Structures are given as C-alpha cells and as structure tokens.
Amino acid sequence: MAPSKKTRHREIDPKNLMALERATASLVALAISLIVLGFVVEKFELFLKLVTVELADKATGTTITLPNQSFYNWLGIGIVAAGILLALYTYIYYVRWVSLLQRGEIDTDKRVFLLLSLFVAAIGVALLVSMILF
C-alpha cells in the first residue's frame, strides 16, 4: 500500500495562535480606522460646499468657489477603498498564518507593513499639502 500524501497538521501552540489573533484584530482595527477617516475626509468636501453657499453674496447672487473641493472627495474615497482592501486582506493573512503554524513553519509578510506605512505616509503628505496650498 502506498503512503498517503495527506498533509499532516501539527498542534498549534496556543501562544502563537493568540498572538496571530491579536495581530489580526489590530489589522481589522486599522481597516475600520481607515474607513472612518476616509468617511470624515470625504464629508469635509460637503462641509466646504456648505461654506461656499454661506459665503455667497446674497445681494449680487454670485457664489464663491473654494479651490479643489473635489480633492477631499477623492481622497476620502481612496482612503475608504484602502480600508476595505485591508479588511479583505486581513482574512487572507489570518488563513495563511494558521496554515503556516499548522505546518510548523514561520514566515513574515513584510510587504503588507511596508504598503501600510507608505499608504499612511501618502495620506499624511496629501493632507499636509492640502493644508499648505488650499
């Protein structure tokens, strides 16, 4: 009889599993934070529209337009989309790590943390530039 090619799963150390669950919960919290931040930034564009209506010269009927109002709209949508993508990636991250722990292997995914760092830095730069220029 030929030996079975079934993958043998190890018992996962509870400490490793709990650490993985904490990391996954942190990524979910970050995804929620990004979605909320994107919502707030996008609604800031609505605030700017309301301000332009209030600043309108009621006597002449002219409206004042503030430059780059749509910038906040698109920035907010981009941040919300990144939060959604991170939430979806978190499940893949968790499943991958459970599989690695069952095989007794340890690997690291430095790319996700690099991408998150770069994305958060890009948001900061975009907001800084908007504060300086607009």
C-alpha positions in Angstrom: 0.0 0.0 0.0 1.4 3.4 -1.0 1.8 6.0 1.8 -0.9 8.7 1.9 0.0 12.1 0.6 -2.3 13.8 3.1 -0.7 16.8 4.8 -0.1 16.2 8.4 -1.2 19.1 10.6 0.6 19.9 13.9 -1.0 21.1 17.0 -0.8 24.9 17.1 0.8 26.4 20.2 -1.9 28.5 21.9 0.5 31.3 22.5 1.2 31.6 18.7 -2.5 31.4 17.9 -3.3 34.1 20.4 -0.5 36.3 19.0 -1.9 35.8 15.5 -5.4 36.7 16.6 -4.1 39.9 18.3 -2.3 40.8 15.1 -5.4 40.1 13.0 -7.5 42.1 15.4 -5.1 45.0 15.0 -5.3 44.9 11.3 -9.1 44.8 11.5 -9.0 47.9 13.8 -6.7 49.7 11.4 -9.1 48.9 8.5 -12.0 50.3 10.5 -10.0 53.4 11.3 -9.1 53.9 7.7 -12.8 53.6 6.6 -13.9 56.1 9.3 -11.0 58.5 8.4 -12.0 58.3 4.7 -15.6 59.0 5.5 -14.7 62.1 7.6 -12.3 63.4 4.9 -15.0 62.8 2.2 -17.6 64.6 4.3 -15.2 67.5 4.7 -15.8 68.2 1.0 -19.6 68.5 1.8 -18.7 71.0 4.5 -16.7 73.0 2.0 -19.7 73.1 -0.3 -21.9 74.4 2.5 -19.4 77.0 3.4 -19.4 78.3 -0.2 -23.2 78.6 -0.1 -23.0 80.6 3.2 -20.3 82.8 1.7 -22.3 83.6 -1.4 -23.0 87.2 -1.9 -26.8 87.3 -1.4 -27.1 90.8 -2.9 -25.5 90.0 -6.2 -26.2 86.3 -6.4 -22.6 85.4 -7.0 -21.1 82.4 -5.3 -17.6 82.0 -4.1 -15.9 78.8 -5.1 -13.3 77.3 -3.0 -10.5 75.6 -5.0 -10.1 71.9 -5.1 -13.2 70.9 -3.2 -13.3 67.6 -5.1 -9.8 66.8 -3.8 -11.2 65.8 -0.4 -14.0 63.8 -2.1 -11.5 61.6 -4.0 -9.0 61.4 -1.1 -11.8 60.2 1.2 -13.0 57.6 -1.3 -9.4 56.4 -1.8 -8.9 56.0 2.0 -12.2 54.1 2.4 -11.2 51.8 -0.5 -7.9 51.1 1.2 -9.6 50.3 4.4 -11.9 47.8 2.6 -9.0 46.2 0.8 -7.1 45.9 4.1 -10.1 44.3 5.7 -10.3 41.7 2.9 -6.5 41.1 3.1 -6.7 40.5 6.8 -8.7 37.3 6.3 -6.1 36.1 3.8 -3.4 37.0 6.3 -5.0 35.0 9.1 -5.7 31.9 7.0 -2.1 31.9 5.6 -0.6 32.2 9.1 -2.9 29.4 10.5 -1.7 27.2 7.7 2.0 28.1 8.4 1.5 27.4 12.1 -0.1 24.0 11.4 2.9 23.0 9.3 5.3 24.3 12.0 6.7 27.0 9.8 7.3 30.7 10.5 7.3 33.3 7.7 6.9 37.0 7.7 5.0 39.2 5.3 6.9 42.4 5.4 5.2 43.7 2.2 1.9 44.4 3.9 3.5 46.5 6.6 5.6 48.4 4.0 2.5 49.1 1.9 0.5 50.2 5.0 3.4 52.5 6.1 3.7 54.0 2.6 -0.1 54.5 2.3 -0.4 56.2 5.7 2.6 58.4 4.9 1.0 59.3 1.5 -2.3 60.3 3.2 -0.3 62.4 5.6 1.6 64.1 2.8 -1.6 64.7 0.8 -3.3 66.3 3.8 -0.2 68.4 4.6 0.0 69.7 1.1 -3.7 70.5 1.1 -3.3 72.5 4.3 -0.4 74.4 2.9 -1.8 75.1 -0.6 -5.5 75.3 -0.1 
